[in-house]
Amino acid sequence: MDVEQNRRRRFEAYQSFRLKDGRWPARAQRLLEASYALCVEGLQEPLHQCLSDFEQKLFKQAESAKLPKQQQDFLTSRLRMVHGRVAFEERFLLELAEAFNDIDKAAVKVDASASPRSRLSLQLLDQAEQEMVMSIERLGARGEMRHNGVLYELGYRLAVLIGAPPLDGHSLPLGPYVLTRAIHAASVALELPLEHHLLLMQSVEEQLIQLLAPVYDAVNAKLLDDGILPELRSIPVPRQINTRPNVAAPEEVTAASTVKTRQTAASGAAPGDSIEVLESLRDLLTQRRTTSAATDDQPPGRAASADELQIALSALQQHLFKVTDQASRELRSAQRLREELLTQLNMGKPSDAPRTQLSIEQGDTVDLVAMLFEQLGQQMLGGENNAHALLGNMQLPVTRIAVADPAFFEQREHPARKLLDTVTAAAHDWLDGSDDESGRPLAAKLDQLVTRANQEPPTAGLYTSLLADIEHHLSLLTRKAQTAENRHLEAARGRERLDQARQRASEYMAERFAQTPPRGLLRALLDRAWSDVLALTLLRHGEQSGAFQAQLAITDQLLGRLPIGDRDRLQVDVEVGLQQIGMHAGEAVQVARRLLGLDDPDSNVDLPSTTDLALRLKQHQRLGETASQDSTIPELPQEATVDPRELAVQQHLHELPFGSWFEFTDLASKQKVHRKLAWHSPISGRCLLVTRRGQRGEEMNIAQLAHEIVAGRVSEVPLQREGILDRAWRSLTGNLRQPNTSGHSRRPESDSR
């Protein structure tokens, strides 16, 4: 609470901060200071949320880091952010005040940057700095596009105050460009690596830039109330839509696509962003069709309206969802989907009545969605039938939202696109086709989601709700899987530490056996049970501890290396030590008494023979051992030479980060399963392989894993930096750019107007 109050008092102090006066008239000075105060007040909570979100992102990245150094780097940056948060906020507010102070110098700075002197001072940027500058510029550009209308008005009204041309972009003191640069200037003292800086920019966009509308509205209202350009209204810039003729020359289409691609690259967009534009895809589709030799000459018909197409899609969707399971699970090709839609559009019409056709835009959309689902099916070729069934049931609902909302193609964050990506990834990754209980809750959730998508009207709100529902379910699954994996990981590391302690205890025993070799019951006790007692004590207390030295003294007394002062005390010590490693109390008493020759005169029970007790000790389960588990990996043959290929694979495996995935193939059933390398020991080579749900998989070591890889029964799964949907988009675009040799993608007769 005190921290929150201090933060509020600090922001209130900056709200009353006076800009440099004497440069503008009194009215302009007052309004600029009022605008700055409104900015400080409005940015207080978004900036707080932004920095908190950045800290959470750093912590999550540290938790999921595969290498210790990466984890330490994220935690170090988070610690710097926590300690330097106050200085960060103060530097940000000072940068914002400086932007207001220099509002009338912005144009002069821009002009000066183009002078010959400034060109002489240019220098090459290193890769990290260049990437940082580009990220700042891209974030500022996206923010300006988001708040374009209100920034237009602010630029004119603030320009009137200082008698300057309209302010925009880098010259607007409270615009996204200036705020992003202020964030960067405030973060310099934190010395963040590039990767962490990009995380900060992501938090800035999500928690600050997107929430600037109330701030801009408040400043605009203040200036408007004071009579600054009361009649000014923002003029939205219309989006230029590519109006294409029905037939275009292939050379023209190719040139247009090339120009569009170059414009996308020049604007700093990501390489995959060009495939999101519907018009670019339609251009490629038109080019592919015009290069086909096959044509159709059909009389033109009336194009279906948007409502008619939605009604036809809804009728087809309800029909297919109610028929047999097998039919509802089929992925429909573009040709088949067109034919079924035309049947619905013309159902009940006389044979001589004009036929209702799909317009060019409608036909292109239907084709592109069908081709997208075809590529998704190919990306999930190795998946199980349940994944393809979900994909088939999603095809018509997604077609409906794509026809109704062209933003499906243009916005990567469109709820329907994100839902399709999430559903396909969940089905492909989590559903392995088995009928065990672990996958049934997710399968039921996905079926419920698909049912809602098929029964309710296609809206962005519906898909947003479905997306939130499945993301919540997947987050629970991921958390459970991580918990289970951590439990197995701790057990594996504990077993590794126990093995090391047992090895050290064996070395102590070997030194003593070389000088005083035991026999009979004493040998059986020291070889197995008491060696585990030493290992457990060493593991708990350390090699230099008094407890471990006391256990060594007991060992020396049993071997006759040290005199026995109190035999009863020694018996108790042996009994306590044996009980610590899991031996039953009665059995521990029998072993100690028989070993030390101490019979209880008051007891009528005869002690077992030394041979019987020695046999029991040899059969006793050792500390840390578990029942043998079935494994599909056979033991390696004991050969004098090792295949050089296996040695190279072992070296590669030692260098792999934790979290790498492998595909195991059962040669008998041809079934394939994926396992994650959660951990491997650099000492013993033991591996921990887990399933997607965090359960323990096959048990093997690095040498066995390398042997299976060379034998072809195991293969490393390459890291996919793109999701299934992104790969499908890219494959779709690549196919459209290839020349059409079969005429399979020609425009059907239903496209003619």
RALIN-V45813 format. One record per helix or strand of 2 or more residues. SS is the DSSP state (H for helix, E for strand). FROM is the first residue (numbers start at 1). LEN is the number of residues. If there is no record, write none. Layout:
<<SS & FROM & LEN> <SS & FROM & LEN>>
This chain:
<<H & 2 & 14> <H & 26 & 39> <H & 68 & 16> <H & 85 & 17> <H & 103 & 11> <H & 116 & 5> <H & 127 & 20> <H & 148 & 15> <H & 169 & 3> <H & 176 & 15> <H & 194 & 14> <H & 209 & 3> <H & 213 & 13> <H & 250 & 17> <H & 273 & 4> <H & 278 & 13> <E & 302 & 2> <H & 306 & 17> <H & 325 & 4> <H & 334 & 12> <E & 356 & 2> <H & 360 & 20> <H & 385 & 20> <H & 407 & 4> <H & 415 & 16> <H & 437 & 19> <H & 460 & 56> <H & 520 & 22> <H & 546 & 14> <H & 567 & 14> <H & 585 & 12> <H & 610 & 10> <H & 644 & 12> <E & 660 & 6> <E & 672 & 9> <E & 686 & 5> <H & 702 & 10> <E & 714 & 4> <H & 724 & 14> <H & 749 & 3>>
